[in-house]
Amino acid sequence: MRKLLIVSPVFPPIGSADMHRVRTAIPYYKRFGWTPTVLAITPESSGAVSDAVLAKSVPPDVGVVQVTAWDERRCRRLGFGQLAYRSLLPLYRAGSALLERGRYDVVLFSSTVFLSFILGPLWARRYGCKLVYDFQDPWYREQLNFTRATAPGSWWKYRVDHWSARYLEKFAIKSADHIISVSAGYVRDFMKRYAWLDASKFTVLPFAAATEDYAFLRMHGIEHGIFQPDSALVRWVSAGRAGPDMDPILAVLFEATAQMTINDPRYAERLRLHFVGTNYAPPERTYKLVEPLARRFGVQNLVEEHPTRVPYFQALALYAQSDAVLLIGSLSADYTASKLFNCIMSKKPVLALFHRSSLVAEIARGFPNVFLATFEQSPTEPEFHAQVRKGIEWLRAPKFDASVIEEKLEPWSAEELTRRQCAIFDEVCGVTPTPRAERGASDARS
């Protein structure tokens, strides 16, 4: 059994989209010949809210080493408070101690706390471990995402972070034995920036379909607490962030919804569109992002926004107790929604609005409970508007064969995508993976 050290600063009981790759893979690593240890930050020092229910979804026999990040209040007095900076040295010390005590064959960095990635080259040189990076978002972008007016925090800090990301990413990537990415677009950007990289260094893997999460939801009787059951109302639900990159798509949705209210006012009286967890700001600083846009199109009476994020399993409960799911994409073709399979696994009708070249669009086409509306260049395209109108009509009276959904999920299951991860680990270590038949017999013997 080979040993895998996973650096995931945010890990249950802390909930964040970037830890689900590891969380859903944890039950299967040993099945494919790898014993995992997770290196994370303590909930108390992370600055985030703990989710005790999420922690219960992690197998109890998994080794999780938690270290304390520097105190946020003291760090803010010195001009920095982000977890990336506060956790860097504690993670380095704890990771070095683990690597010193026992040989880890591979270190996997799976997080959007990208600053932690620079620890990889330091450990590889000192301990000879192989490095695999999991990029779920871009670390560095050529173009600035924000202006002076929209930058989070101070402008000069944002510019320093952007400048440093360019050189720190290069430092980390030079030592990578393999790179996992959720988007082929990210791979193209890497190969364009770094001429020494080639396609063999990359594997594109979406977030997995963790079918056991819905079983966990039912077993624990988890409720979402957003709305009360009411058979007189029709509820369409979107759970996840909103923002400027999604506004043009939402505008088309609201425009089509406004037209529907004119054509069928009796149905519109029953319809409610719930947008939950739209703003990632802390609860005391959050504000609504979707309702102001709905007001522009005259559908504010249909739209109810709960901007504060809800725990992971409460979001699943929202999908399970809705009449339909709204899956809103981004203007970017590289955006890969981590909640794609969660929406599909609800077996509710899903209206997905995405860029035509996105990985989400490619995958979603294969599922009968998804109506996919796509655009090529811009959501302003007339064809996209027409597709969204058809999608709304389909949501009102959906017809699909739910019995085939589970079969179609199998290639994207947590077990299968973990197997593909472990095949990467085997490859970088020069190890021949155990055939599946032998592995099954071994599991049975143990």
PANU-879989 format. One record per residue (C-alpha): residue number from 0; x, z, y; residue in one letter. Coordinates in Angstrom, 3 decimals. Each point is the difference from the previous one (the first is absolute). Example, Ala and Ser with C-alpha at 12.3 -4.5 7.8 and 13.67 -1.06 7.14 Angstrom:
BEGIN
   num         px         pz         py   residu
     0     12.300      7.800     -4.500        a
     1      1.370     -0.660      3.440        s
***
This chain:
BEGIN
   num         px         pz         py   residu
     0      0.000      0.000      0.000        m
     1      1.500     -1.083      3.314        r
     2     -0.403      2.029      3.202        k
     3     -1.707     -1.158      3.197        l
     4      0.236      1.791      3.349        l
     5     -2.846     -0.962      2.330        i
     6      0.378      0.673      3.717        v
     7     -3.541      0.277      1.350        s
     8      0.081      2.395      2.978        p
     9     -3.796      0.077      0.141        v
    10     -1.479      0.935     -3.370        f
    11     -3.055      1.976     -1.194        p
    12     -1.359      2.325      1.128        p
    13      0.713     -2.052      3.117        i
    14     -2.080     -3.172      0.107        g
    15      1.288     -3.276      1.409        s
    16     -0.410     -3.622     -1.060        a
    17      3.728     -0.440     -0.639        d
    18      0.160      2.580     -2.807        m
    19     -2.656     -1.581     -2.234        h
    20      2.452     -2.429     -1.611        r
    21      1.880      2.985     -1.420        v
    22     -3.050      2.181     -0.632        r
    23     -1.727     -2.637     -2.136        t
    24      3.218     -0.845     -1.894        a
    25      1.023      3.586     -0.805        i
    26     -2.119      0.290     -3.194        p
    27      1.619     -3.121     -1.511        y
    28      3.745      0.101      0.748        y
    29      0.863      1.902     -3.182        k
    30     -2.010     -2.470     -2.044        r
    31      2.458     -2.674      1.066        f
    32      3.161      2.029     -0.521        g
    33      0.496      1.712      3.368        w
    34     -0.204      3.698      0.896        t
    35     -0.942      0.360      3.696        p
    36      0.877      2.696      2.507        t
    37     -1.624     -0.200      3.428        v
    38      1.822      1.176      3.118        l
    39     -2.453      0.848      2.779        a
    40     -0.535      2.131      3.090        i
    41     -1.959      3.262     -0.201        t
    42     -3.594     -0.253      1.253        p
    43      0.579      2.800      2.507        e
    44      2.876     -1.777      1.735        s
    45     -1.399     -3.538     -0.172        s
    46     -2.389      0.448      2.897        g
    47     -2.863     -1.473     -2.057        a
    48     -3.117      1.511     -1.535        v
    49      0.145      1.020     -3.667        s
    50     -2.481     -1.418     -2.491        d
    51     -0.288      2.328     -2.986        a
    52     -2.284     -2.411     -1.871        v
    53      2.546     -2.798      0.254        l
    54      2.667      2.308     -1.436        a
    55     -2.162      0.525     -3.098        k
    56      0.197     -3.723     -0.759        s
    57      3.766      0.282     -0.630        v
    58      0.963      0.954     -3.583        p
    59      1.260      3.619     -0.066        p
    60      3.113     -0.829     -2.042        d
    61      1.509     -2.259      2.671        v
    62      3.137      1.349      1.645        g
    63     -0.554      0.234      3.761        v
    64      2.749      1.440      2.204        v
    65     -1.248      0.942      3.467        q
    66      2.315      0.705      2.918        v
    67     -0.772      1.369      3.444        t
    68      0.319     -2.350      2.950        a
    69      1.279      1.326      3.309        w
    70     -2.568      1.810      2.104        d
    71     -2.134     -2.495      1.919        e
    72     -0.524      2.145      3.110        r
    73      3.711      0.680      0.446        r
    74      0.875     -3.642     -0.584        c
    75     -2.523     -1.178      2.589        r
    76      1.705      2.195      2.580        r
    77      3.155     -1.982     -0.708        l
    78     -1.813     -3.317      0.427        g
    79     -0.913     -0.933     -3.583        f
    80     -2.732      1.139     -2.331        g
    81     -0.594     -2.824     -2.479        q
    82      0.239      0.920     -3.655        l
    83      2.597     -2.727     -0.576        a
    84      2.537      1.793      2.209        y
    85     -0.957      3.543     -0.990        r
    86      0.247     -0.703     -3.724        s
    87      3.157     -2.144     -0.200        l
    88      2.649      2.700     -0.437        l
    89     -2.148      2.254     -2.251        p
    90     -0.729     -2.994     -2.271        l
    91      3.684     -0.928     -0.086        y
    92      1.079      3.492     -1.006        r
    93     -2.706      0.405     -2.645        a
    94      0.567     -3.488     -1.420        g
    95      3.750      0.546     -0.146        s
    96     -0.533      3.266     -1.876        a
    97     -2.242     -1.732     -2.545        l
    98      2.460     -2.854     -0.498        l
    99      2.854      2.493     -0.296        e
   100     -1.716      2.015     -2.740        r
   101     -1.229     -2.893     -2.118        g
   102      0.551     -3.743     -0.205        r
   103     -2.883     -2.075      1.335        y
   104      0.211     -3.634     -1.001        d
   105     -2.202     -1.329      2.833        v
   106     -1.124      1.330      3.371        v
   107     -3.298     -1.510      1.163        l
   108     -0.896      0.281      3.684        f
   109     -3.764     -0.453      0.304        s
   110     -1.217      0.973      3.456        s
   111     -0.625     -1.190      3.533        t
   112      2.296      2.803      1.193        v
   113      2.641     -2.718      0.163        f
   114      2.806      2.083      1.461        l
   115      0.331      1.669     -3.406        s
   116      1.125     -3.375     -1.417        f
   117      3.437      0.406      1.579        i
   118      0.704      2.804     -2.470        l
   119      0.160     -2.587     -2.779        g
   120      3.409     -1.504      0.839        p
   121      1.482      3.490      0.454        l
   122     -1.170      1.116     -3.434        w
   123      0.888     -3.292     -1.705        a
   124      3.609      0.223      1.184        r
   125      0.333      3.643     -0.943        r
   126     -1.944      0.149     -3.281        y
   127     -0.156     -3.607     -1.232        g
   128     -3.804     -0.154     -0.236        c
   129     -1.938     -3.254      0.304        k
   130     -2.300     -0.459      3.005        l
   131     -3.507     -1.482      0.130        v
   132     -1.910     -0.132      3.282        y
   133     -3.781     -0.341      0.256        d
   134     -1.076     -1.585      3.298        f
   135     -3.715      0.560      0.586        q
   136      0.273     -0.873      3.692        d
   137      2.716     -1.632      2.114        p
   138      2.737      2.357      1.166        w
   139      1.330     -2.401      2.607        y
   140     -1.875     -2.838      1.730        r
   141      1.597     -2.614      2.197        e
   142     -2.823      0.300      2.512        q
   143     -1.074      3.215      1.649        l
   144     -3.378      1.266     -1.167        n
   145     -0.699      1.906      3.210        f
   146      0.360     -0.322      3.755        t
   147      0.864      2.696      2.548        r
   148     -3.709      0.730      0.335        a
   149     -0.821      0.152     -3.717        t
   150      3.176      1.505     -1.505        a
   151     -0.636      3.278     -1.858        p
   152      1.960      2.696      1.824        g
   153      2.574     -1.010      2.584        s
   154      1.096     -3.606      0.422        w
   155      3.722      0.748     -0.180        w
   156     -0.386      1.864     -3.318        k
   157     -1.936     -2.915     -1.441        y
   158      2.710     -2.435      1.089        r
   159      2.753      2.205     -1.455        v
   160     -1.899      0.209     -3.305        d
   161     -0.444     -3.774     -0.050        h
   162      3.673     -0.629      0.761        w
   163      1.256      2.502     -2.558        s
   164     -2.376     -1.328     -2.700        a
   165      1.734     -3.372      0.213        r
   166      3.422      1.428     -0.903        y
   167     -1.124      2.780     -2.331        l
   168     -2.084     -2.417     -2.068        e
   169      3.046     -2.245     -0.420        k
   170      2.119      3.003     -1.008        f
   171     -2.501      1.000     -2.695        a
   172     -0.742     -3.511     -1.276        i
   173      3.679     -0.782     -0.619        k
   174      0.052      2.568     -2.799        s
   175     -3.346     -0.896     -1.563        a
   176      0.010     -0.975     -3.656        d
   177     -3.617     -1.125      0.271        h
   178     -2.812     -0.052      2.562        i
   179     -3.713      0.358     -0.724        i
   180     -2.401     -1.237      2.665        s
   181     -3.765     -0.196      0.387        v
   182      0.261     -3.336      1.800        s
   183      1.782     -3.298     -0.622        a
   184      0.171     -0.305      3.784        g
   185      2.234      3.053      0.192        y
   186      2.272     -1.606     -2.589        v
   187      0.285     -3.165      2.090        r
   188      0.885      2.085      3.056        d
   189      2.732      1.851     -1.906        f
   190      1.545     -3.209     -1.322        m
   191     -0.108     -1.546      3.453        k
   192      1.755      3.008      1.570        r
   193      2.547      0.612     -2.745        y
   194      1.587     -3.165     -1.339        a
   195      1.607      1.738     -2.989        w
   196     -3.386      0.877     -1.547        l
   197     -1.704     -2.287     -2.489        d
   198     -3.406     -0.009     -1.678        a
   199      1.300      1.688     -3.178        s
   200      0.429      3.240      1.990        k
   201     -3.735      0.258      0.704        f
   202     -3.238      0.745     -1.816        t
   203     -3.384     -0.135      1.731        v
   204     -2.331      2.703     -1.328        l
   205     -3.350      0.957      1.551        p
   206     -1.302      3.538     -0.142        f
   207     -1.360      0.776     -3.446        a
   208     -3.572      0.352     -1.208        a
   209     -0.192      3.650     -1.071        a
   210     -3.260     -0.143     -1.948        t
   211      0.416      3.633     -1.026        e
   212     -0.544      1.057      3.635        d
   213     -3.725     -0.757     -0.202        y
   214     -0.207      1.994     -3.240        a
   215      1.731      2.880      1.818        f
   216     -2.502     -0.372      2.855        l
   217     -2.974      0.295     -2.361        r
   218      1.535      2.854     -2.009        m
   219      0.536      2.139      3.113        h
   220     -3.279     -0.930      1.699        g
   221      1.714     -0.857      3.310        i
   222     -2.261     -0.772      2.962        e
   223      0.984     -1.804      3.196        h
   224     -2.068      2.008      2.514        g
   225     -0.411     -2.894      2.438        i
   226     -3.696     -0.744     -0.461        f
   227     -2.951      1.359     -1.953        q
   228     -1.686     -2.064     -2.726        p
   229     -2.993     -1.888      1.383        d
   230     -1.711     -2.672     -2.062        s
   231     -1.577     -1.418      3.144        a
   232      3.405     -1.058      1.362        l
   233      2.521     -2.643     -1.074        v
   234      3.594      1.148      0.471        r
   235      3.050     -2.231      0.233        w
   236      3.274      1.916      0.072        v
   237      3.541     -0.661      1.222        s
   238      2.619      2.702     -0.575        a
   239      3.375     -0.496      1.674        g
   240      1.763     -0.669      3.226        r
   241     -1.136     -2.256      2.821        a
   242      2.141     -1.427      2.764        g
   243      0.836     -2.986      2.217        p
   244      1.076     -2.130     -2.981        d
   245     -3.475      0.426     -1.507        m
   246     -2.154     -0.219      3.140        d
   247     -0.416     -3.817     -0.033        p
   248     -1.222      0.178     -3.610        i
   249     -2.391      2.843      0.769        l
   250     -1.263     -2.005      2.975        a
   251     -1.060     -2.823     -2.330        v
   252     -1.669      2.508     -2.345        l
   253     -1.937      1.605      2.853        f
   254     -0.969     -3.365      1.460        e
   255     -1.420     -1.064     -3.382        a
   256     -1.729      3.373     -0.385        t
   257     -1.577     -0.389      3.447        a
   258     -1.400     -3.376     -1.057        q
   259     -1.385      1.546     -3.168        m
   260     -1.828      2.657      2.031        t
   261     -1.759     -2.778      1.895        i
   262     -0.912     -1.918     -3.159        n
   263     -1.153      3.072     -1.953        d
   264     -0.636      2.988      2.300        p
   265     -1.770      1.965     -2.752        r
   266      3.094     -0.054     -2.206        y
   267      2.194      0.850      3.001        a
   268     -2.042      3.151      0.599        e
   269      1.072      1.257     -3.434        r
   270      3.645     -1.070      0.186        l
   271      2.888      2.324      0.887        r
   272      3.669     -1.019      0.146        l
   273      2.269      3.023     -0.498        h
   274      3.646     -0.218      1.100        f
   275      1.959      3.019     -1.192        v
   276      3.628      1.018      0.609        g
   277      0.579     -2.689      2.617        t
   278      2.547      1.912      2.082        n
   279      3.189      1.495     -1.443        y
   280      0.444      2.343      2.962        a
   281     -0.277      3.751     -0.749        p
   282     -3.585      1.317      0.115        p
   283      0.535      1.676      3.369        e
   284      1.185     -3.280      1.554        r
   285     -2.172     -2.544     -1.780        t
   286     -2.487     -2.360      1.648        y
   287     -2.333     -2.800     -1.029        k
   288      1.318     -3.535     -0.392        l
   289     -2.881     -1.912     -1.578        v
   290     -3.136      1.140      1.818        e
   291      1.169     -1.350      3.396        p
   292      0.464     -3.428     -1.611        l
   293     -3.428      0.206     -1.655        a
   294     -1.507      0.774      3.397        r
   295      1.334     -3.304      1.364        r
   296     -2.103     -1.860     -2.574        f
   297     -3.108      2.152      0.340        g
   298      0.142      1.526     -3.482        v
   299      1.007      3.517      1.029        q
   300     -3.234      1.393     -1.471        n
   301      1.059     -1.227     -3.441        l
   302      3.611      1.209      0.124        v
   303      1.056      3.599     -0.640        e
   304      3.692      0.839      0.325        e
   305      1.783      3.062     -1.335        h
   306      3.531     -0.585      1.320        p
   307      1.707      2.961     -1.701        t
   308      1.594     -0.809     -3.343        r
   309     -1.661      1.415     -3.100        v
   310      1.765      1.055     -3.218        p
   311      0.651     -2.707     -2.585        y
   312     -2.661      0.955     -2.522        f
   313     -2.601      0.430      2.718        q
   314      0.676     -3.629      0.967        a
   315     -0.623     -1.008     -3.623        l
   316     -3.242      1.991      0.084        a
   317     -1.031     -1.997      3.061        l
   318      0.465     -3.249     -1.890        y
   319     -1.810      1.350     -3.053        a
   320     -3.007      1.155      2.043        q
   321     -0.285     -3.048      2.238        s
   322     -2.160     -3.093     -0.403        d
   323      2.925     -2.270      0.889        a
   324      3.639      0.193      1.051        v
   325      1.587     -1.666      3.032        l
   326      3.685     -0.829     -0.535        l
   327      1.492     -0.966      3.358        i
   328      3.314     -1.829      0.141        g
   329      2.554     -0.678      2.707        s
   330      1.040     -3.016      2.039        l
   331      3.254      0.089     -1.983        s
   332      0.223     -1.824     -3.322        a
   333      2.489      2.659     -1.122        d
   334     -2.503      2.851      0.178        y
   335     -0.786      1.264     -3.520        t
   336     -2.789      2.567     -0.041        a
   337      0.889      2.914     -2.261        s
   338     -3.713      0.656     -0.505        k
   339     -0.795     -3.438     -1.472        l
   340     -0.406      1.127     -3.596        f
   341     -1.723      3.236      1.028        n
   342     -2.707     -2.133      1.596        c
   343     -0.246     -2.314     -3.001        i
   344     -0.074      2.883     -2.508        m
   345     -3.075      1.442      1.740        s
   346     -1.869     -2.962     -1.540        k
   347     -1.945     -0.283      3.234        k
   348     -0.296     -3.335      1.835        p
   349      3.065     -0.439      2.217        v
   350      0.234     -2.195      3.092        l
   351      3.728     -0.701      0.521        a
   352      1.180     -1.590      3.263        l
   353      3.660     -1.083     -0.173        f
   354      2.619     -2.548      0.889        h
   355     -0.134     -2.830     -2.519        r
   356      3.697      0.326     -0.910        s
   357     -0.081      3.747     -0.644        s
   358      0.628      1.512     -3.415        l
   359     -3.351      1.787      0.278        v
   360     -1.804     -3.354      0.306        a
   361      1.877     -1.363     -3.003        e
   362     -0.957      2.970     -2.189        i
   363     -3.549      0.525      1.307        a
   364     -1.057     -3.544     -0.924        r
   365      0.039      0.990     -3.660        g
   366     -2.629      2.769      0.223        f
   367     -3.743     -0.623     -0.230        p
   368     -1.028      2.875      2.290        n
   369      2.063     -1.314      2.941        v
   370     -1.245     -2.491      2.577        f
   371      3.182     -1.232      1.676        l
   372     -0.053     -1.478      3.510        a
   373      3.370     -1.285      1.233        t
   374      1.566     -1.614      3.038        f
   375      3.111     -2.168      0.205        e
   376      1.329      0.539      3.513        q
   377     -2.534      2.096      1.871        s
   378     -3.346      1.765     -0.559        p
   379     -1.408     -2.214      2.766        t
   380     -0.151     -2.916     -2.468        e
   381     -3.626     -1.203     -0.392        p
   382      0.379     -0.113     -3.778        e
   383      0.877      3.697     -0.086        f
   384     -3.047      0.845      2.098        h
   385     -2.189     -1.949     -2.432        a
   386      1.552      1.746     -3.004        q
   387     -0.586      3.442      1.518        v
   388     -3.668     -0.831      0.618        r
   389     -0.337     -1.096     -3.642        k
   390      1.780      3.164     -1.085        g
   391     -2.500      2.188      1.858        i
   392     -2.872     -1.829     -1.652        e
   393      1.669      0.524     -3.397        w
   394      0.402      3.739      0.668        l
   395     -3.728      0.239      0.597        r
   396     -0.799     -1.371     -3.472        a
   397      3.226     -0.045     -2.049        p
   398      0.114     -1.469     -3.505        k
   399      3.045      0.473     -2.227        f
   400      0.944      1.010     -3.539        d
   401      1.467      3.513      0.282        a
   402      0.823      0.119     -3.719        s
   403      3.064     -2.260      0.412        v
   404      1.626      1.944      2.836        i
   405      1.964      2.404     -2.206        e
   406      1.416     -2.833     -2.098        e
   407      1.122     -1.837      3.134        k
   408      1.675      3.184      1.285        l
   409      2.306      0.315     -3.007        e
   410      2.885     -2.145      1.388        p
   411     -0.022      2.209      3.106        w
   412     -0.409      3.359     -1.715        s
   413      2.251      2.946      0.828        a
   414      1.417     -0.148     -3.510        e
   415      0.861     -3.698      0.197        e
   416      1.547      0.180      3.475        l
   417      2.011      3.067     -1.061        t
   418      1.263     -2.003     -2.976        r
   419      1.169     -2.665      2.438        r
   420      1.739      2.642      2.124        q
   421      1.791      1.348     -3.063        c
   422      1.044     -3.505     -1.018        a
   423      1.744     -0.213      3.384        i
   424      1.735      3.338     -0.590        f
   425      1.120     -1.191     -3.463        d
   426      1.313     -3.233      1.463        e
   427      2.094      1.590      2.747        v
   428      1.473      2.377     -2.619        c
   429      0.724     -2.829     -2.424        g
   430     -2.298      1.516     -2.620        v
   431     -2.240     -1.932     -2.384        t
   432     -3.520      1.445      0.301        p
   433     -1.664      1.325     -3.148        t
   434     -2.580     -2.479     -1.368        p
   435     -3.584      1.173      0.507        r
   436     -0.736      0.251     -3.744        a
   437      3.036      2.237     -0.605        e
   438     -0.861      2.077      3.013        r
   439     -3.534      0.610     -1.268        g
   440      1.332      1.155     -3.380        a
   441      2.490      2.295      1.722        s
   442     -2.765      1.497      2.143        d
   443     -2.083      0.614     -3.114        a
   444      2.899      1.749     -1.774        r
   445      0.652      2.277      2.962        s
***
